[in-house]
Amino acid sequence: MSKIKASTQFINVMVKVKAAATQGTYDVHTAPETPYVTQQDTVINYQIYNDDGQDIIFTGMTIKTLGNDQLSAASVSISGKQLTFSDANTSKVTVAFTLNFKDADGVEFSHDPQVQNDPQI
């Protein structure tokens, strides 16, 4: 048994995407809605767990907060069902970004979540 203690915090955010009333539009829900980050160098992973049978994938992420020095560039898994980035969490700030998606028909859409940083230094 290893006595090594993991020092990196991981936050997994579950993503549910459902077709909206208007064709080609989607409702996106995340849990937690706004991750609350307290440790530096936290890894945040967004994972599509339910896409209403629409074969939705991530295509990337765009950071909206000007002067961002908190979130790294995102990495999308080969399947497109996970999007992962790291959060430096060195200042108390709410960081806004856009998750970019695409459905099986090539329709692109986005969702605008946030991450709340609260370093416990």
Buried (B, 14 or more C-beta within 10 A) or exposed (E): EEEEEEEEBEBBBBBBBBBEEEEEEBEBEBEEEEBEBEBBBBBBBBBBEEBEEBEBBBBBBEBEBEEBEBBBEBBBBEEBBBBBBBBBBEEEBEBBBBBBBBBEEEBEBBBEBBBBBEBEE
